[in-house]
Amino acid sequence: MAAIPEKYLDLLQQQKKAFANLATTMPDGSPQVTPVWFDYHDGRIRVNTAQGRVKARNMKTGVPVALAIMDPDNPYRYLQVRGHVGRVVEAGADRHIDLLAKKYLDKDK
């Protein structure tokens, strides 16, 4: 796993309300991109989605994905992350979406 360059770590912090554009691949091989909330925990970027959404159907363990995270203070500054889905879990999803709501909306739920 490649390290995130230190000069971009601020984009991953809880206090920075940066959105990510998540790129996945459709079953026919075409690209699909969705803006998402995310967080960075234990060296991994985590996103949350509801079952049945296109990105959820495309994101299976091991499939390639990419994220472009734009600095909300300077749209010319961004971080691109490419890799593979590490794992897909449902346990803790409600708690995770509440953490994201706190980050992006300053609401508990």
LUMTIRO-13654 format. One record per residue: residue number from 0; x, y negated, z negated of N, C-alpha, C, O in turn. Coordinates in steps of 0.001 Angstrom, whole numbers. Layout:
N
+-----+---------+---------+---------+---------+---------+---------+---------+---------+---------+---------+---------+---------+
|   i |    n.px |    n.py |    n.pz |   ca.px |   ca.py |   ca.pz |    c.px |    c.py |    c.pz |    o.px |    o.py |    o.pz |
+-----+---------+---------+---------+---------+---------+---------+---------+---------+---------+---------+---------+---------+
| NUM |       X |       Y |       Z |       X |       Y |       Z |       X |       Y |       Z |       X |       Y |       Z |
...
+-----+---------+---------+---------+---------+---------+---------+---------+---------+---------+---------+---------+---------+
//
This chain:
109
+-----+---------+---------+---------+---------+---------+---------+---------+---------+---------+---------+---------+---------+
|   i |    n.px |    n.py |    n.pz |   ca.px |   ca.py |   ca.pz |    c.px |    c.py |    c.pz |    o.px |    o.py |    o.pz |
+-----+---------+---------+---------+---------+---------+---------+---------+---------+---------+---------+---------+---------+
|   0 |     843 |    1166 |       0 |       0 |       0 |       0 |     899 |   -1243 |       0 |    1791 |   -1372 |    -838 |
|   1 |     660 |   -2132 |     926 |    1420 |   -3381 |    1007 |     943 |   -4346 |     -82 |    -230 |   -4361 |    -456 |
|   2 |    1870 |   -5133 |    -570 |    1540 |   -6118 |   -1597 |     968 |   -7378 |    -956 |    1331 |   -7744 |     162 |
|   3 |      79 |   -8024 |   -1676 |    -458 |   -9315 |   -1248 |     637 |  -10356 |   -1491 |    1177 |  -10423 |   -2595 |
|   4 |     977 |  -11164 |    -494 |    1984 |  -12211 |    -725 |    1543 |  -13142 |   -1861 |     384 |  -13551 |   -1930 |
|   5 |    2469 |  -13459 |   -2729 |    2155 |  -14272 |   -3912 |    1476 |  -15587 |   -3553 |     606 |  -16050 |   -4291 |
|   6 |    1858 |  -16199 |   -2434 |    1285 |  -17501 |   -2081 |    -195 |  -17414 |   -1698 |    -840 |  -18445 |   -1509 |
|   7 |    -748 |  -16187 |   -1580 |   -2166 |  -16014 |   -1268 |   -2969 |  -15390 |   -2407 |   -4183 |  -15224 |   -2291 |
|   8 |   -2308 |  -15048 |   -3492 |   -3012 |  -14413 |   -4609 |   -4123 |  -15278 |   -5187 |   -5101 |  -14751 |   -5717 |
|   9 |   -3986 |  -16604 |   -5094 |   -5034 |  -17483 |   -5626 |   -6373 |  -17242 |   -4930 |   -7425 |  -17461 |   -5531 |
|  10 |   -6350 |  -16794 |   -3671 |   -7604 |  -16540 |   -2944 |   -8372 |  -15359 |   -3525 |   -9569 |  -15210 |   -3277 |
|  11 |   -7693 |  -14528 |   -4290 |   -8308 |  -13321 |   -4851 |   -8778 |  -13503 |   -6279 |   -9417 |  -12612 |   -6839 |
|  12 |   -8474 |  -14641 |   -6875 |   -8793 |  -14861 |   -8279 |  -10281 |  -15131 |   -8497 |  -10979 |  -15624 |   -7611 |
|  13 |  -10740 |  -14797 |   -9688 |  -12156 |  -14940 |  -10047 |  -12636 |  -16383 |   -9926 |  -13782 |  -16618 |   -9543 |
|  14 |  -11785 |  -17348 |  -10243 |  -12226 |  -18744 |  -10218 |  -12309 |  -19320 |   -8804 |  -12889 |  -20390 |   -8620 |
|  15 |  -11753 |  -18651 |   -7812 |  -11787 |  -19128 |   -6418 |  -12978 |  -18470 |   -5719 |  -13036 |  -17247 |   -5595 |
|  16 |  -13912 |  -19280 |   -5270 |  -15130 |  -18749 |   -4648 |  -14934 |  -18560 |   -3142 |  -15705 |  -19068 |   -2328 |
|  17 |  -13890 |  -17823 |   -2799 |  -13608 |  -17537 |   -1391 |  -14503 |  -16392 |    -929 |  -14680 |  -15399 |   -1634 |
|  18 |  -15055 |  -16548 |     254 |  -15821 |  -15471 |     872 |  -14887 |  -14676 |    1768 |  -13873 |  -15189 |    2241 |
|  19 |  -15238 |  -13433 |    1993 |  -14480 |  -12595 |    2920 |  -15387 |  -12221 |    4084 |  -16597 |  -12064 |    3917 |
|  20 |  -14801 |  -12083 |    5245 |  -15499 |  -11514 |    6393 |  -14995 |  -10090 |    6529 |  -13815 |   -9856 |    6791 |
|  21 |  -15899 |   -9145 |    6349 |  -15572 |   -7726 |    6370 |  -15836 |   -7160 |    7757 |  -16950 |   -7253 |    8272 |
|  22 |  -14815 |   -6577 |    8354 |  -14949 |   -5949 |    9670 |  -14965 |   -4434 |    9501 |  -14069 |   -3853 |    8889 |
|  23 |  -15995 |   -3811 |   10054 |  -16113 |   -2354 |   10077 |  -16316 |   -1933 |   11524 |  -16403 |   -2769 |   12423 |
|  24 |  -16390 |    -639 |   11732 |  -16585 |    -109 |   13075 |  -17902 |     657 |   13137 |  -18177 |    1512 |   12296 |
|  25 |  -18703 |     341 |   14137 |  -19966 |    1032 |   14362 |  -19693 |    2446 |   14896 |  -18596 |    2717 |   15385 |
|  26 |  -20675 |    3342 |   14808 |  -20469 |    4699 |   15327 |  -20059 |    4743 |   16802 |  -19365 |    5669 |   17221 |
|  27 |  -20483 |    3750 |   17589 |  -20102 |    3728 |   19015 |  -18728 |    3096 |   19244 |  -18284 |    2962 |   20384 |
|  28 |  -18051 |    2706 |   18144 |  -16719 |    2126 |   18254 |  -16692 |     618 |   18326 |  -15614 |      25 |   18286 |
|  29 |  -17843 |     -24 |   18430 |  -17873 |   -1480 |   18511 |  -17654 |   -2087 |   17123 |  -17973 |   -1455 |   16116 |
|  30 |  -17113 |   -3309 |   17063 |  -16865 |   -3946 |   15772 |  -18147 |   -4529 |   15173 |  -19090 |   -4870 |   15887 |
|  31 |  -18152 |   -4630 |   13868 |  -19253 |   -5247 |   13132 |  -18619 |   -6076 |   12029 |  -17742 |   -5584 |   11319 |
|  32 |  -19045 |   -7327 |   11869 |  -18464 |   -8225 |   10868 |  -19577 |   -8813 |   10010 |  -20615 |   -9236 |   10519 |
|  33 |  -19341 |   -8833 |    8694 |  -20310 |   -9353 |    7743 |  -19602 |  -10204 |    6698 |  -18585 |   -9772 |    6155 |
|  34 |  -20114 |  -11416 |    6392 |  -19555 |  -12158 |    5256 |  -19975 |  -11476 |    3957 |  -21127 |  -11071 |    3800 |
|  35 |  -19028 |  -11356 |    3031 |  -19316 |  -10645 |    1778 |  -18697 |  -11361 |     592 |  -17713 |  -12090 |     715 |
|  36 |  -19309 |  -11126 |    -564 |  -18687 |  -11444 |   -1834 |  -17689 |  -10331 |   -2114 |  -17877 |   -9202 |   -1659 |
|  37 |  -16635 |  -10633 |   -2856 |  -15658 |   -9609 |   -3200 |  -14982 |   -9989 |   -4514 |  -15084 |  -11124 |   -4981 |
|  38 |  -14299 |   -9025 |   -5089 |  -13389 |   -9313 |   -6187 |  -12141 |   -8461 |   -6026 |  -12082 |   -7562 |   -5187 |
|  39 |  -11160 |   -8760 |   -6838 |   -9861 |   -8095 |   -6799 |   -9624 |   -7523 |   -8180 |   -9532 |   -8262 |   -9161 |
|  40 |   -9525 |   -6201 |   -8256 |   -9447 |   -5535 |   -9555 |   -8449 |   -4381 |   -9456 |   -8570 |   -3522 |   -8582 |
|  41 |   -7477 |   -4365 |  -10345 |   -6466 |   -3299 |  -10373 |   -5801 |   -3093 |   -9010 |   -5573 |   -1961 |   -8585 |
|  42 |   -5494 |   -4200 |   -8336 |   -4787 |   -4118 |   -7067 |   -5635 |   -3719 |   -5868 |   -5104 |   -3434 |   -4795 |
|  43 |   -6948 |   -3697 |   -6049 |   -7854 |   -3320 |   -4960 |   -8917 |   -4391 |   -4762 |   -9378 |   -5017 |   -5716 |
|  44 |   -9289 |   -4583 |   -3524 |  -10388 |   -5484 |   -3188 |  -11663 |   -4666 |   -3187 |  -11741 |   -3611 |   -2556 |
|  45 |  -12676 |   -5169 |   -3910 |  -13951 |   -4452 |   -4016 |  -15070 |   -5304 |   -3438 |  -15125 |   -6514 |   -3658 |
|  46 |  -15964 |   -4654 |   -2693 |  -17181 |   -5294 |   -2194 |  -18364 |   -4474 |   -2681 |  -18212 |   -3323 |   -3090 |
|  47 |  -19531 |   -5073 |   -2634 |  -20743 |   -4428 |   -3113 |  -21802 |   -4586 |   -2040 |  -21943 |   -5661 |   -1457 |
|  48 |  -22541 |   -3534 |   -1775 |  -23605 |   -3609 |    -784 |  -24728 |   -2665 |   -1166 |  -24540 |   -1754 |   -1973 |
|  49 |  -25886 |   -2885 |    -589 |  -27027 |   -2018 |    -832 |  -27027 |    -865 |     165 |  -26579 |   -1005 |    1303 |
|  50 |  -27529 |     256 |    -280 |  -27661 |    1399 |     628 |  -28537 |    1011 |    1815 |  -29493 |     246 |    1682 |
|  51 |  -28191 |    1551 |    2964 |  -28989 |    1307 |    4156 |  -28507 |     145 |    5002 |  -28876 |      52 |    6172 |
|  52 |  -27702 |    -737 |    4453 |  -27179 |   -1840 |    5254 |  -26129 |   -1319 |    6221 |  -25502 |    -287 |    5982 |
|  53 |  -25947 |   -2043 |    7312 |  -25016 |   -1599 |    8348 |  -23618 |   -1377 |    7779 |  -22998 |    -346 |    8041 |
|  54 |  -23120 |   -2330 |    7006 |  -21762 |   -2180 |    6476 |  -21661 |    -965 |    5563 |  -20631 |    -292 |    5543 |
|  55 |  -22710 |    -680 |    4814 |  -22705 |     500 |    3944 |  -22654 |    1783 |    4770 |  -21944 |    2725 |    4417 |
|  56 |  -23393 |    1816 |    5848 |  -23369 |    3004 |    6715 |  -22008 |    3183 |    7378 |  -21583 |    4311 |    7627 |
|  57 |  -21326 |    2081 |    7664 |  -20024 |    2153 |    8334 |  -18867 |    2446 |    7380 |  -17824 |    2941 |    7804 |
|  58 |  -19045 |    2146 |    6111 |  -17937 |    2261 |    5154 |  -17968 |    3619 |    4447 |  -18640 |    3791 |    3430 |
|  59 |  -17252 |    4546 |    4990 |  -17072 |    5865 |    4387 |  -15619 |    5947 |    3919 |  -14745 |    5280 |    4474 |
|  60 |  -15370 |    6751 |    2917 |  -14012 |    6906 |    2415 |  -13057 |    7252 |    3556 |  -13297 |    8186 |    4322 |
|  61 |  -11973 |    6485 |    3655 |  -10943 |    6744 |    4642 |  -11072 |    6002 |    5955 |  -10122 |    5994 |    6739 |
|  62 |  -12222 |    5369 |    6231 |  -12364 |    4672 |    7507 |  -11625 |    3335 |    7471 |  -11499 |    2727 |    6408 |
|  63 |  -11135 |    2872 |    8627 |  -10429 |    1590 |    8659 |  -11386 |     411 |    8510 |  -12506 |     425 |    9021 |
|  64 |  -10915 |    -605 |    7799 |  -11662 |   -1854 |    7617 |  -10655 |   -3004 |    7626 |   -9450 |   -2798 |    7482 |
|  65 |  -11170 |   -4203 |    7798 |  -10337 |   -5403 |    7694 |  -11147 |   -6489 |    7017 |  -12372 |   -6539 |    7131 |
|  66 |  -10443 |   -7353 |    6314 |  -11054 |   -8510 |    5665 |  -10283 |   -9752 |    6057 |   -9054 |   -9737 |    6113 |
|  67 |  -11001 |  -10823 |    6327 |  -10393 |  -12142 |    6476 |  -10982 |  -12992 |    5359 |  -12192 |  -13213 |    5304 |
|  68 |  -10118 |  -13462 |    4475 |  -10545 |  -14243 |    3314 |  -10086 |  -15675 |    3525 |   -8890 |  -15963 |    3510 |
|  69 |  -11049 |  -16574 |    3724 |  -10743 |  -17971 |    4016 |  -10742 |  -18803 |    2736 |  -11612 |  -18652 |    1879 |
|  70 |   -9761 |  -19671 |    2627 |   -9677 |  -20583 |    1494 |  -10803 |  -21610 |    1610 |  -10849 |  -22355 |    2589 |
|  71 |  -11717 |  -21668 |     629 |  -12816 |  -22634 |     717 |  -12337 |  -24088 |     666 |  -13074 |  -24997 |    1048 |
|  72 |  -11118 |  -24308 |     200 |  -10568 |  -25662 |     123 |   -9798 |  -26066 |    1376 |   -9517 |  -27247 |    1582 |
|  73 |   -9456 |  -25090 |    2211 |   -8701 |  -25348 |    3427 |   -8969 |  -24219 |    4421 |   -8307 |  -23182 |    4367 |
|  74 |   -9930 |  -24405 |    5328 |  -10319 |  -23318 |    6229 |   -9218 |  -22880 |    7201 |   -9364 |  -21859 |    7873 |
|  75 |   -8132 |  -23629 |    7283 |   -7010 |  -23223 |    8122 |   -6070 |  -22253 |    7392 |   -5136 |  -21715 |    7986 |
|  76 |   -6329 |  -22040 |    6111 |   -5535 |  -21114 |    5300 |   -6383 |  -19885 |    5000 |   -7485 |  -19994 |    4463 |
|  77 |   -5868 |  -18735 |    5347 |   -6622 |  -17513 |    5108 |   -5670 |  -16340 |    4901 |   -4482 |  -16408 |    5216 |
|  78 |   -6225 |  -15282 |    4368 |   -5500 |  -14035 |    4154 |   -6230 |  -12945 |    4924 |   -7448 |  -12808 |    4809 |
|  79 |   -5494 |  -12177 |    5701 |   -6074 |  -11027 |    6390 |   -5550 |   -9767 |    5708 |   -4353 |   -9628 |    5461 |
|  80 |   -6465 |   -8859 |    5413 |   -6120 |   -7589 |    4786 |   -6689 |   -6479 |    5656 |   -7873 |   -6489 |    5993 |
|  81 |   -5844 |   -5526 |    6017 |   -6294 |   -4372 |    6795 |   -5931 |   -3105 |    6044 |   -4876 |   -3017 |    5415 |
|  82 |   -6807 |   -2140 |    6118 |   -6536 |    -874 |    5437 |   -7668 |      99 |    5672 |   -8356 |      56 |    6691 |
|  83 |   -7841 |     974 |    4702 |   -8878 |    1997 |    4771 |   -9708 |    1949 |    3494 |   -9207 |    1573 |    2434 |
|  84 |  -10960 |    2325 |    3598 |  -11836 |    2387 |    2431 |  -11242 |    3422 |    1473 |  -11050 |    4585 |    1829 |
|  85 |  -10958 |    2971 |     255 |  -10363 |    3865 |    -743 |  -11373 |    4826 |   -1326 |  -11100 |    6014 |   -1492 |
|  86 |  -12537 |    4302 |   -1635 |  -13607 |    5153 |   -2163 |  -14913 |    4387 |   -2136 |  -14936 |    3156 |   -2111 |
|  87 |  -15991 |    5134 |   -2142 |  -17339 |    4579 |   -2171 |  -18021 |    5178 |   -3393 |  -18115 |    6397 |   -3531 |
|  88 |  -18499 |    4298 |   -4282 |  -19150 |    4779 |   -5513 |  -20427 |    3993 |   -5757 |  -20543 |    2826 |   -5382 |
|  89 |  -21373 |    4654 |   -6388 |  -22604 |    3981 |   -6800 |  -22574 |    3649 |   -8282 |  -23186 |    2671 |   -8710 |
|  90 |  -21873 |    4451 |   -9067 |  -21801 |    4228 |  -10512 |  -21169 |    2866 |  -10776 |  -20092 |    2568 |  -10261 |
|  91 |  -21830 |    2048 |  -11569 |  -21318 |     730 |  -11917 |  -21648 |    -365 |  -10922 |  -21216 |   -1505 |  -11092 |
|  92 |  -22410 |     -35 |   -9880 |  -22716 |   -1030 |   -8836 |  -23522 |   -2208 |   -9385 |  -23279 |   -3352 |   -9000 |
|  93 |  -24472 |   -1946 |  -10272 |  -25270 |   -3042 |  -10836 |  -24400 |   -3976 |  -11668 |  -24546 |   -5196 |  -11595 |
|  94 |  -23506 |   -3410 |  -12451 |  -22592 |   -4231 |  -13260 |  -21677 |   -5043 |  -12346 |  -21401 |   -6213 |  -12610 |
|  95 |  -21210 |   -4412 |  -11270 |  -20311 |   -5103 |  -10346 |  -21008 |   -6269 |   -9649 |  -20422 |   -7345 |   -9529 |
|  96 |  -22245 |   -6079 |   -9188 |  -22946 |   -7172 |   -8495 |  -23217 |   -8318 |   -9475 |  -23230 |   -9483 |   -9079 |
|  97 |  -23430 |   -7991 |  -10745 |  -23605 |   -9048 |  -11746 |  -22310 |   -9840 |  -11933 |  -22353 |  -11059 |  -12102 |
|  98 |  -21161 |   -9162 |  -11906 |  -19869 |   -9864 |  -11984 |  -19688 |  -10782 |  -10779 |  -19188 |  -11899 |  -10913 |
|  99 |  -20094 |  -10312 |   -9610 |  -19985 |  -11142 |   -8405 |  -20951 |  -12323 |   -8459 |  -20610 |  -13419 |   -8013 |
| 100 |  -22153 |  -12115 |   -8999 |  -23107 |  -13217 |   -9145 |  -22543 |  -14288 |  -10072 |  -22756 |  -15479 |   -9848 |
| 101 |  -21826 |  -13868 |  -11112 |  -21205 |  -14828 |  -12023 |  -20139 |  -15639 |  -11283 |  -20051 |  -16856 |  -11444 |
| 102 |  -19333 |  -14950 |  -10471 |  -18264 |  -15620 |   -9725 |  -18838 |  -16608 |   -8708 |  -18415 |  -17763 |   -8667 |
| 103 |  -19781 |  -16175 |   -7900 |  -20237 |  -16991 |   -6769 |  -21401 |  -17921 |   -7097 |  -21525 |  -18983 |   -6487 |
| 104 |  -22247 |  -17547 |   -8040 |  -23440 |  -18350 |   -8341 |  -23432 |  -18921 |   -9754 |  -24293 |  -19728 |  -10102 |
| 105 |  -22470 |  -18509 |  -10565 |  -22422 |  -18855 |  -11971 |  -23714 |  -18445 |  -12678 |  -24227 |  -19161 |  -13537 |
| 106 |  -24221 |  -17279 |  -12295 |  -25421 |  -16704 |  -12921 |  -25067 |  -15324 |  -13450 |  -24199 |  -14645 |  -12902 |
| 107 |  -25742 |  -14911 |  -14517 |  -25436 |  -13618 |  -15127 |  -25944 |  -12438 |  -14306 |  -25424 |  -11330 |  -14428 |
| 108 |  -26938 |  -12663 |  -13486 |  -27515 |  -11582 |  -12666 |  -27720 |  -12047 |  -11268 |  -28196 |  -11284 |  -10427 |
+-----+---------+---------+---------+---------+---------+---------+---------+---------+---------+---------+---------+---------+
//
